[in-house]
Every structure is written in structure tokens, then in C-alpha cells.
């Protein structure tokens, strides 16, 4: 477990959630909140998060949608324990399984889900400089190929279930390649920092076994105005509604 002195307590959804995260390790931010907002889970449905970290995405989803059966899978033992503790302290139903999606734990191989969500590591193994913190490095840099994340998610879905992934925009082709022939009704939502800026992230959502064509949506703009002008939040209206008020992100067809 992390020592209390190694953690900070961070507010999400306007302070509705208080989530402990490591000071020096991997720390979730707005990407996890956007991922949760994009999942169109309904009360009574089941959701699996692959690589749940400290549990931010699953907890944001559970706070918005009551009555879900949620499971988080996390390979790093200290993060798995932290995610479970965060769920308990926030009163959100989430069962966390410590294990590797590349060697799916037996208790999950026997399960199927209405939704799978994932925020896979963004950086390929041969890119950039390694993080000094080994747990942060594992969370940020791909060790299990992205194609295996997509495959694991699709295998755990019920027929006609939905997979939702957030990833760097330059890896969109890899995400789509993993879905090819196995899922359709694909919706791609680019996320750009400001109007006129290239998208840095994409949310990709697809339905297992569907054959409907791909739809590319207009980008979600995170910040208002062409540049930062004051020492305060400058979120766009839609970003503020999602990040601070827990509003659903409507992208599913």
C-alpha cells in the first residue's frame, strides 16, 4: 500500500469525489473524467475498466450512474488496493481485481460485460524518456501492445456491448485496426485544447458485432478562447459541465 504521506487527496466532479492519488506516481486527470462521461451505461448494467489505476474513471462513472455492477482490472498491486480504498471512501460500488489483461484473471474470463472502458498507456515502448517512478512509467508507457488492450476488451464484451477507449490522437489508426472486423458503429470524438488547435486525444467508441459505418464527430473543445488569458479555469461550457458537474458526454449512436 501507499503510505498516507505519499498521497494527495484530489477533488473530481466539482469536489463530489475525493480521490487519493500518489504524489510521485501516475495521476489521473481530465482524460479519465472524459472517458467516464462517454460511457453510456445504464442502471443495472455491468462495466469493466481495463487498467483502472486509482479508480478515477470508474468512480466518476459510478457517481453519475447509480446501480452499476463495476469491476476494475489493475496490474499494479498498490494501485489496485488504492482504487478499492477510493471506492470505499467515496461510497461507490466497484470491485477491483489485481491482474494482467494479457493473462486475464480466471474470475474475469468467466464474465462478460455490457460496457468496457479503457485509458491505455499513451506512449509506445521506444518513445521519449522513461519516468523515474517505475509505477508511473508502467502506467504511461506501453508494455502490453495496444492491440491486446482492444482484443481483451472485445473478448469481455457481451454481444452488442460497447467498448470506449481514450487515446492519443496519433494512435487512432492503431485503435481502429484493433476494432477492424470485430466491432462497428464506430464513433470517433477528437478532443482539442482550443479552437483551431489539432486534437491531442480521441475517444473511440464501438459496438461489438455491429456493421454500421464510422462517424467522425466535431471536436470537443476543452478551453474557451484562443489562448489562456487569466489565472483561473477557462473551460469551455461543455468541458465545464463534464469535468465539474459530471454531465454525460453524448457520443453513442
ABEGO torsion letter per residue (X at the ends): XBBAAABBBBBBGGGABBBBBBAABBBBBAAAAAAAAABABBBGBBBBBBGAEAGAAAAAAAAABBGBBBBBBBABAAAAAAAAAAAAAAGBBBBBBBEBAABBBAAAAABBBABBBBBBBABBAABEBBBABAAAAAAABBABBAAAAAAAAAAABBBGBBBBBBBBAAAAAAAAAAABGABBGBBBBBBBABBGBBBABBBBBBBBGBABBBBBBBBBBABBEABBABBBBABBAAAAAAAAAGBBBBABX
